Amino acid sequence: MDRDRLTALLGAERATHLERNPGSRAQFDGAIHLFTGVPMTWMANWAGRFPLALAGARGARVTDVDGHTYVDFALGDTGAMAGHSPVPVVDAIRRRVEELGGITAMLPSEDAEWVAAELTRRFGLGQWSFALSATDANRWALRLARLATGRPKVWSSPTATTAASMRRSSWRVRTAPPSHVRATWPRRRPVRDHGGRRVQRPRRGGACAPGGDIAAVLTSRRSPTSASSPPRTASTPACARSATRRGRC
């Protein structure tokens, strides 16, 4: 690999990015009251050194402040899978805000039951709960699992938990997991937690808590924000079987 050529190509792409997007650059440079110049710090991690600034979005297309229109394959990390600003959604929001009023009252409305019933009709699950973020949804699901099982631990894997994927993985952990999480690692090596205490990694596919204390098994083969990630991966039943064989679940 010719790294000098890669560096030159990256420099050329950055120069093109700067030339094509003066409006986005000006907005980024002028955002002096935003930490790192953006609303959320990850937005600053662009290879071009500043992100595109949004002017508007409709359907599957977004337009930046310099007038460039792009096909949007991110779709808000699946939050806009129906497209940006679809008419039925806009009409429903307008009715709630303009006619009925109140979008931050923190009280239930008849809309919630209607949506839950529609989700039941489409997907078959009898009852639903709603969250405002993936973090909130995960925290709520783990709390429910602990409440239902009476068990405190969560068995989590950073990659697929099949034996083959464990052998292929080169993932490394730098700190020990929190006490309520039991993670699986591809190799058995000691690591240190924040207090300097040495913690021994478990054997491949195993966990290090006593039996019968696992409330939930978390596993994923792809990024949790990947639109192509299936709701149930091939590794999920394998991980559950492994935990059950060891008397964990």
CYANA upper distance limits for C-alpha pairs under 8 A (distance plus 0.5 A):
  2 ASP  CA      6 LEU  CA      6.93
  3 ARG  CA      7 THR  CA      6.56
  4 ASP  CA      8 ALA  CA      6.75
  5 ARG  CA      9 LEU  CA      6.62
  6 LEU  CA     10 LEU  CA      6.60
  7 THR  CA     11 GLY  CA      6.65
  8 ALA  CA     12 ALA  CA      6.74
  9 LEU  CA     13 GLU  CA      6.73
 10 LEU  CA     14 ARG  CA      6.65
 11 GLY  CA     15 ALA  CA      6.69
 12 ALA  CA     16 THR  CA      6.77
 13 GLU  CA     17 HIS  CA      6.60
 13 GLU  CA     48 GLY  CA      7.97
 14 ARG  CA     18 LEU  CA      6.70
 14 ARG  CA     47 ALA  CA      7.95
 14 ARG  CA     48 GLY  CA      5.44
 14 ARG  CA     49 ARG  CA      8.18
 15 ALA  CA     19 GLU  CA      6.67
 16 THR  CA     20 ARG  CA      6.54
 17 HIS  CA     21 ASN  CA      6.56
 17 HIS  CA     48 GLY  CA      6.69
 18 LEU  CA     22 PRO  CA      6.74
 18 LEU  CA     25 ARG  CA      7.63
 18 LEU  CA     48 GLY  CA      8.06
 20 ARG  CA     66 ASP  CA      8.25
 21 ASN  CA     25 ARG  CA      6.84
 21 ASN  CA     52 LEU  CA      7.90
 21 ASN  CA     66 ASP  CA      6.41
 22 PRO  CA     26 ALA  CA      6.56
 22 PRO  CA     66 ASP  CA      7.64
 23 GLY  CA     27 GLN  CA      6.71
 23 GLY  CA     53 ALA  CA      8.22
 23 GLY  CA     65 VAL  CA      6.40
 23 GLY  CA     66 ASP  CA      6.03
 24 SER  CA     28 PHE  CA      6.64
 24 SER  CA     50 PHE  CA      8.11
 24 SER  CA     51 PRO  CA      7.44
 24 SER  CA     52 LEU  CA      5.79
 24 SER  CA     53 ALA  CA      5.42
 24 SER  CA     64 ASP  CA      8.11
 24 SER  CA     65 VAL  CA      6.83
 24 SER  CA     66 ASP  CA      7.46
 25 ARG  CA     29 ASP  CA      6.58
 25 ARG  CA     50 PHE  CA      6.97
 25 ARG  CA     51 PRO  CA      8.30
 25 ARG  CA     52 LEU  CA      8.33
 26 ALA  CA     30 GLY  CA      6.49
 27 GLN  CA     31 ALA  CA      6.75
 27 GLN  CA     53 ALA  CA      7.71
 28 PHE  CA     37 GLY  CA      6.12
 28 PHE  CA     38 VAL  CA      7.58
 28 PHE  CA     50 PHE  CA      7.14
 28 PHE  CA     51 PRO  CA      8.09
 28 PHE  CA     53 ALA  CA      8.42
 29 ASP  CA     37 GLY  CA      7.38
 30 GLY  CA     37 GLY  CA      8.25
 31 ALA  CA     37 GLY  CA      5.48
 31 ALA  CA     38 VAL  CA      7.58
 32 ILE  CA     37 GLY  CA      6.76
 33 HIS  CA     37 GLY  CA      7.82
 34 LEU  CA     38 VAL  CA      6.08
 34 LEU  CA     39 PRO  CA      6.70
 35 PHE  CA     39 PRO  CA      7.88
 35 PHE  CA     41 THR  CA      7.73
 36 THR  CA     41 THR  CA      6.76
 36 THR  CA     44 ALA  CA      7.20
 37 GLY  CA     44 ALA  CA      7.85
 38 VAL  CA     43 MET  CA      6.76
 38 VAL  CA     44 ALA  CA      6.95
 39 PRO  CA     43 MET  CA      8.08
 40 MET  CA     44 ALA  CA      8.35
 41 THR  CA     45 ASN  CA      8.16
 43 MET  CA     51 PRO  CA      7.00
 44 ALA  CA     49 ARG  CA      7.49
 44 ALA  CA     50 PHE  CA      6.47
 44 ALA  CA     51 PRO  CA      6.83
 45 ASN  CA     49 ARG  CA      7.46
 45 ASN  CA     50 PHE  CA      8.07
 45 ASN  CA     51 PRO  CA      8.38
 46 TRP  CA     50 PHE  CA      6.30
 46 TRP  CA     51 PRO  CA      6.38
 52 LEU  CA     64 ASP  CA      6.79
 52 LEU  CA     65 VAL  CA      8.33
 53 ALA  CA     64 ASP  CA      5.88
 53 ALA  CA     65 VAL  CA      6.31
 54 LEU  CA     62 VAL  CA      7.84
 54 LEU  CA     63 THR  CA      6.73
 54 LEU  CA     64 ASP  CA      4.95
 54 LEU  CA     65 VAL  CA      6.42
 55 ALA  CA     62 VAL  CA      8.29
 55 ALA  CA     63 THR  CA      6.09
 55 ALA  CA     64 ASP  CA      5.28
 55 ALA  CA     65 VAL  CA      5.41
 56 GLY  CA     62 VAL  CA      6.45
 56 GLY  CA     63 THR  CA      5.84
 56 GLY  CA     64 ASP  CA      7.38
 57 ALA  CA     61 ARG  CA      6.23
 57 ALA  CA     62 VAL  CA      4.69
 57 ALA  CA     63 THR  CA      6.51
 57 ALA  CA     84 HIS  CA      6.30
 57 ALA  CA     85 SER  CA      7.88
 58 ARG  CA     62 VAL  CA      7.04
 58 ARG  CA     83 GLY  CA      7.35
 58 ARG  CA     84 HIS  CA      5.26
 58 ARG  CA     85 SER  CA      6.36
 58 ARG  CA     86 PRO  CA      8.01
 59 GLY  CA     82 ALA  CA      8.13
 59 GLY  CA     83 GLY  CA      4.73
 59 GLY  CA     84 HIS  CA      5.15
 59 GLY  CA     85 SER  CA      7.22
 59 GLY  CA     86 PRO  CA      7.22
 60 ALA  CA     71 VAL  CA      6.39
 60 ALA  CA     72 ASP  CA      5.86
 60 ALA  CA     73 PHE  CA      8.11
 60 ALA  CA     75 LEU  CA      7.73
 60 ALA  CA     83 GLY  CA      5.74
 60 ALA  CA     84 HIS  CA      6.92
 61 ARG  CA     69 THR  CA      7.06
 61 ARG  CA     70 TYR  CA      5.98
 61 ARG  CA     71 VAL  CA      5.08
 61 ARG  CA     72 ASP  CA      5.73
 61 ARG  CA     84 HIS  CA      8.23
 62 VAL  CA     69 THR  CA      6.08
 62 VAL  CA     70 TYR  CA      5.89
 62 VAL  CA     71 VAL  CA      7.09
 62 VAL  CA     72 ASP  CA      6.78
 63 THR  CA     67 GLY  CA      6.59
 63 THR  CA     68 HIS  CA      5.98
 63 THR  CA     69 THR  CA      4.74
 63 THR  CA     70 TYR  CA      6.83
 64 ASP  CA     68 HIS  CA      6.06
 64 ASP  CA     69 THR  CA      7.12
 74 ALA  CA     78 THR  CA      7.49
 75 LEU  CA     79 GLY  CA      6.87
 75 LEU  CA     80 ALA  CA      5.32
 75 LEU  CA     81 MET  CA      6.35
 75 LEU  CA     83 GLY  CA      7.42
 75 LEU  CA     84 HIS  CA      8.10
 76 GLY  CA     80 ALA  CA      5.85
 76 GLY  CA     81 MET  CA      8.24
 77 ASP  CA    225 THR  CA      5.85
 77 ASP  CA    226 SER  CA      7.49
 77 ASP  CA    227 ALA  CA      7.60
 78 THR  CA    225 THR  CA      7.47
 78 THR  CA    226 SER  CA      8.24
 78 THR  CA    227 ALA  CA      6.53
 80 ALA  CA     84 HIS  CA      6.27
 82 ALA  CA     86 PRO  CA      7.51
 85 SER  CA     89 VAL  CA      7.19
 85 SER  CA     90 VAL  CA      6.56
 86 PRO  CA     90 VAL  CA      6.75
 87 VAL  CA     91 ASP  CA      6.55
 88 PRO  CA     92 ALA  CA      6.68
 89 VAL  CA     93 ILE  CA      6.65
 90 VAL  CA     94 ARG  CA      6.52
 91 ASP  CA     95 ARG  CA      6.64
 92 ALA  CA     96 ARG  CA      6.80
 93 ILE  CA     97 VAL  CA      6.57
 94 ARG  CA     98 GLU  CA      6.06
 94 ARG  CA     99 GLU  CA      7.95
 95 ARG  CA     99 GLU  CA      5.55
 95 ARG  CA    100 LEU  CA      6.89
 96 ARG  CA    100 LEU  CA      5.40
 96 ARG  CA    101 GLY  CA      5.91
 96 ARG  CA    102 GLY  CA      7.41
 96 ARG  CA    103 ILE  CA      7.77
 97 VAL  CA    101 GLY  CA      5.04
 97 VAL  CA    102 GLY  CA      6.78
 97 VAL  CA    103 ILE  CA      7.35
108 PRO  CA    112 ALA  CA      7.23
109 SER  CA    113 GLU  CA      8.12
110 GLU  CA    114 TRP  CA      6.98
111 ASP  CA    115 VAL  CA      6.67
112 ALA  CA    116 ALA  CA      6.70
113 GLU  CA    117 ALA  CA      6.52
114 TRP  CA    118 GLU  CA      6.72
115 VAL  CA    119 LEU  CA      6.70
116 ALA  CA    120 THR  CA      6.72
116 ALA  CA    127 GLN  CA      7.50
116 ALA  CA    128 TRP  CA      6.34
116 ALA  CA    129 SER  CA      8.43
117 ALA  CA    121 ARG  CA      6.73
118 GLU  CA    122 ARG  CA      6.73
119 LEU  CA    123 PHE  CA      6.35
119 LEU  CA    124 GLY  CA      7.95
119 LEU  CA    125 LEU  CA      8.04
119 LEU  CA    128 TRP  CA      8.40
120 THR  CA    124 GLY  CA      5.24
120 THR  CA    125 LEU  CA      5.64
120 THR  CA    126 GLY  CA      6.07
120 THR  CA    127 GLN  CA      7.57
130 PHE  CA    137 ALA  CA      8.00
131 ALA  CA    136 ASP  CA      6.36
131 ALA  CA    137 ALA  CA      5.84
132 LEU  CA    136 ASP  CA      7.03
132 LEU  CA    137 ALA  CA      8.00
133 SER  CA    137 ALA  CA      6.73
134 ALA  CA    138 ASN  CA      6.61
135 THR  CA    139 ARG  CA      6.63
136 ASP  CA    140 TRP  CA      6.58
137 ALA  CA    141 ALA  CA      6.59
138 ASN  CA    142 LEU  CA      6.67
139 ARG  CA    143 ARG  CA      6.70
140 TRP  CA    144 LEU  CA      6.70
141 ALA  CA    145 ALA  CA      6.68
142 LEU  CA    146 ARG  CA      6.68
142 LEU  CA    154 VAL  CA      8.43
142 LEU  CA    215 ALA  CA      8.35
142 LEU  CA    216 ALA  CA      7.53
143 ARG  CA    147 LEU  CA      6.58
144 LEU  CA    148 ALA  CA      6.50
145 ALA  CA    149 THR  CA      6.55
145 ALA  CA    215 ALA  CA      6.12
145 ALA  CA    216 ALA  CA      6.76
146 ARG  CA    150 GLY  CA      5.78
146 ARG  CA    151 ARG  CA      5.76
146 ARG  CA    152 PRO  CA      6.33
146 ARG  CA    153 LYS  CA      8.38
146 ARG  CA    215 ALA  CA      5.88
146 ARG  CA    216 ALA  CA      8.24
147 LEU  CA    151 ARG  CA      8.08
149 THR  CA    215 ALA  CA      6.43
150 GLY  CA    215 ALA  CA      7.90
151 ARG  CA    212 GLY  CA      8.12
151 ARG  CA    213 ASP  CA      5.38
151 ARG  CA    214 ILE  CA      6.40
151 ARG  CA    215 ALA  CA      5.52
152 PRO  CA    180 HIS  CA      6.96
152 PRO  CA    213 ASP  CA      6.65
152 PRO  CA    214 ILE  CA      7.13
152 PRO  CA    215 ALA  CA      6.68
153 LYS  CA    180 HIS  CA      5.52
153 LYS  CA    181 VAL  CA      6.27
153 LYS  CA    182 ARG  CA      7.33
153 LYS  CA    209 ALA  CA      8.48
153 LYS  CA    213 ASP  CA      6.22
153 LYS  CA    214 ILE  CA      5.16
153 LYS  CA    215 ALA  CA      6.10
153 LYS  CA    216 ALA  CA      7.78
154 VAL  CA    180 HIS  CA      6.82
154 VAL  CA    181 VAL  CA      5.31
154 VAL  CA    182 ARG  CA      6.34
154 VAL  CA    214 ILE  CA      6.06
154 VAL  CA    215 ALA  CA      6.28
154 VAL  CA    216 ALA  CA      5.61
154 VAL  CA    217 VAL  CA      6.55
154 VAL  CA    218 LEU  CA      7.84
155 TRP  CA    181 VAL  CA      6.59
155 TRP  CA    182 ARG  CA      5.23
155 TRP  CA    183 ALA  CA      6.14
155 TRP  CA    184 THR  CA      8.14
155 TRP  CA    207 ALA  CA      7.76
155 TRP  CA    214 ILE  CA      6.96
155 TRP  CA    215 ALA  CA      8.44
155 TRP  CA    216 ALA  CA      6.76
155 TRP  CA    217 VAL  CA      5.28
155 TRP  CA    218 LEU  CA      6.63
156 SER  CA    181 VAL  CA      7.26
156 SER  CA    182 ARG  CA      6.49
156 SER  CA    183 ALA  CA      5.09
156 SER  CA    184 THR  CA      7.09
156 SER  CA    217 VAL  CA      6.44
156 SER  CA    218 LEU  CA      5.17
156 SER  CA    219 THR  CA      6.64
157 SER  CA    161 THR  CA      7.02
157 SER  CA    183 ALA  CA      5.83
157 SER  CA    184 THR  CA      5.68
157 SER  CA    185 TRP  CA      7.78
157 SER  CA    218 LEU  CA      6.95
157 SER  CA    219 THR  CA      5.91
157 SER  CA    220 SER  CA      8.11
158 PRO  CA    183 ALA  CA      8.06
158 PRO  CA    184 THR  CA      7.96
158 PRO  CA    185 TRP  CA      8.29
158 PRO  CA    219 THR  CA      7.56
158 PRO  CA    220 SER  CA      7.88
159 THR  CA    165 SER  CA      8.01
159 THR  CA    166 MET  CA      8.22
159 THR  CA    169 SER  CA      8.33
159 THR  CA    219 THR  CA      7.32
159 THR  CA    220 SER  CA      6.60
159 THR  CA    221 ARG  CA      6.22
160 ALA  CA    165 SER  CA      6.59
160 ALA  CA    166 MET  CA      7.85
160 ALA  CA    219 THR  CA      6.81
160 ALA  CA    220 SER  CA      6.30
160 ALA  CA    221 ARG  CA      5.45
160 ALA  CA    235 SER  CA      6.02
160 ALA  CA    236 THR  CA      8.46
161 THR  CA    165 SER  CA      7.00
161 THR  CA    166 MET  CA      6.81
161 THR  CA    184 THR  CA      8.46
161 THR  CA    205 GLY  CA      7.09
161 THR  CA    219 THR  CA      7.73
161 THR  CA    235 SER  CA      6.18
161 THR  CA    236 THR  CA      8.23
161 THR  CA    238 ALA  CA      7.71
161 THR  CA    239 CYS  CA      6.34
162 THR  CA    166 MET  CA      6.79
162 THR  CA    205 GLY  CA      8.27
162 THR  CA    235 SER  CA      6.34
162 THR  CA    238 ALA  CA      7.09
162 THR  CA    239 CYS  CA      7.69
163 ALA  CA    167 ARG  CA      6.79
163 ALA  CA    204 ARG  CA      8.17
163 ALA  CA    205 GLY  CA      7.67
164 ALA  CA    168 ARG  CA      6.82
165 SER  CA    169 SER  CA      6.45
166 MET  CA    185 TRP  CA      7.94
166 MET  CA    186 PRO  CA      5.27
166 MET  CA    204 ARG  CA      7.56
166 MET  CA    205 GLY  CA      8.30
167 ARG  CA    186 PRO  CA      6.74
169 SER  CA    186 PRO  CA      6.78
170 SER  CA    186 PRO  CA      7.88
171 TRP  CA    185 TRP  CA      8.26
171 TRP  CA    186 PRO  CA      7.75
172 ARG  CA    185 TRP  CA      8.39
173 VAL  CA    191 VAL  CA      7.97
174 ARG  CA    191 VAL  CA      7.16
174 ARG  CA    192 ARG  CA      7.80
175 THR  CA    191 VAL  CA      6.87
175 THR  CA    192 ARG  CA      6.10
175 THR  CA    193 ASP  CA      5.34
175 THR  CA    194 HIS  CA      7.16
176 ALA  CA    191 VAL  CA      7.03
176 ALA  CA    192 ARG  CA      6.51
176 ALA  CA    193 ASP  CA      5.01
176 ALA  CA    194 HIS  CA      7.98
176 ALA  CA    199 VAL  CA      7.29
177 PRO  CA    181 VAL  CA      6.56
177 PRO  CA    182 ARG  CA      7.40
177 PRO  CA    183 ALA  CA      7.54
177 PRO  CA    193 ASP  CA      8.15
178 PRO  CA    182 ARG  CA      8.41
182 ARG  CA    207 ALA  CA      6.57
182 ARG  CA    208 CYS  CA      7.34
182 ARG  CA    209 ALA  CA      7.57
183 ALA  CA    207 ALA  CA      7.14
184 THR  CA    201 ARG  CA      8.32
184 THR  CA    202 PRO  CA      7.24
184 THR  CA    203 ARG  CA      8.30
184 THR  CA    204 ARG  CA      7.19
184 THR  CA    205 GLY  CA      6.43
184 THR  CA    206 GLY  CA      6.78
184 THR  CA    207 ALA  CA      6.68
185 TRP  CA    201 ARG  CA      7.32
185 TRP  CA    202 PRO  CA      7.48
185 TRP  CA    203 ARG  CA      8.00
185 TRP  CA    204 ARG  CA      6.66
185 TRP  CA    205 GLY  CA      7.88
186 PRO  CA    203 ARG  CA      8.43
186 PRO  CA    204 ARG  CA      6.06
186 PRO  CA    205 GLY  CA      8.31
187 ARG  CA    201 ARG  CA      7.98
187 ARG  CA    203 ARG  CA      7.58
187 ARG  CA    204 ARG  CA      6.93
188 ARG  CA    200 GLN  CA      7.77
188 ARG  CA    201 ARG  CA      5.57
188 ARG  CA    202 PRO  CA      6.52
188 ARG  CA    203 ARG  CA      6.29
188 ARG  CA    204 ARG  CA      7.78
189 ARG  CA    200 GLN  CA      6.85
189 ARG  CA    201 ARG  CA      6.04
190 PRO  CA    198 ARG  CA      6.93
190 PRO  CA    199 VAL  CA      6.14
190 PRO  CA    200 GLN  CA      5.02
190 PRO  CA    201 ARG  CA      6.26
191 VAL  CA    198 ARG  CA      6.24
191 VAL  CA    199 VAL  CA      5.88
191 VAL  CA    200 GLN  CA      6.97
191 VAL  CA    201 ARG  CA      7.67
192 ARG  CA    196 GLY  CA      5.90
192 ARG  CA    197 ARG  CA      6.03
192 ARG  CA    198 ARG  CA      5.08
192 ARG  CA    199 VAL  CA      6.31
193 ASP  CA    197 ARG  CA      6.18
193 ASP  CA    198 ARG  CA      7.17
193 ASP  CA    199 VAL  CA      7.55
202 PRO  CA    206 GLY  CA      6.44
202 PRO  CA    207 ALA  CA      6.28
202 PRO  CA    208 CYS  CA      6.42
203 ARG  CA    207 ALA  CA      7.92
205 GLY  CA    239 CYS  CA      8.33
205 GLY  CA    242 SER  CA      7.75
206 GLY  CA    242 SER  CA      8.26
206 GLY  CA    243 ALA  CA      8.08
209 ALA  CA    213 ASP  CA      7.78
210 PRO  CA    248 ARG  CA      8.01
211 GLY  CA    246 ARG  CA      7.66
211 GLY  CA    247 GLY  CA      5.73
211 GLY  CA    248 ARG  CA      5.16
211 GLY  CA    249 CYS  CA      8.27
212 GLY  CA    247 GLY  CA      6.25
212 GLY  CA    248 ARG  CA      4.90
212 GLY  CA    249 CYS  CA      6.03
213 ASP  CA    248 ARG  CA      6.54
213 ASP  CA    249 CYS  CA      7.43
214 ILE  CA    248 ARG  CA      5.97
214 ILE  CA    249 CYS  CA      5.87
215 ALA  CA    249 CYS  CA      7.42
216 ALA  CA    249 CYS  CA      8.47
217 VAL  CA    239 CYS  CA      7.95
217 VAL  CA    240 ALA  CA      7.25
218 LEU  CA    236 THR  CA      8.49
219 THR  CA    235 SER  CA      7.74
219 THR  CA    236 THR  CA      6.70
219 THR  CA    239 CYS  CA      8.24
220 SER  CA    224 PRO  CA      7.80
220 SER  CA    233 THR  CA      7.44
220 SER  CA    235 SER  CA      8.04
220 SER  CA    236 THR  CA      8.14
221 ARG  CA    229 SER  CA      8.33
221 ARG  CA    233 THR  CA      7.45
221 ARG  CA    235 SER  CA      8.03
222 ARG  CA    226 SER  CA      7.11
222 ARG  CA    229 SER  CA      6.53
223 SER  CA    229 SER  CA      7.88
224 PRO  CA    229 SER  CA      7.67
225 THR  CA    229 SER  CA      8.32
232 ARG  CA    236 THR  CA      7.02
233 THR  CA    237 PRO  CA      8.47
234 ALA  CA    238 ALA  CA      7.68
235 SER  CA    239 CYS  CA      6.52
236 THR  CA    240 ALA  CA      6.75
237 PRO  CA    241 ARG  CA      6.51
238 ALA  CA    242 SER  CA      6.64
239 CYS  CA    243 ALA  CA      6.73
240 ALA  CA    244 THR  CA      6.60
240 ALA  CA    249 CYS  CA      8.41
241 ARG  CA    245 ARG  CA      6.58
242 SER  CA    246 ARG  CA      6.96
243 ALA  CA    247 GLY  CA      6.98
243 ALA  CA    248 ARG  CA      5.65
243 ALA  CA    249 CYS  CA      6.48
244 THR  CA    248 ARG  CA      6.05
244 THR  CA    249 CYS  CA      5.57
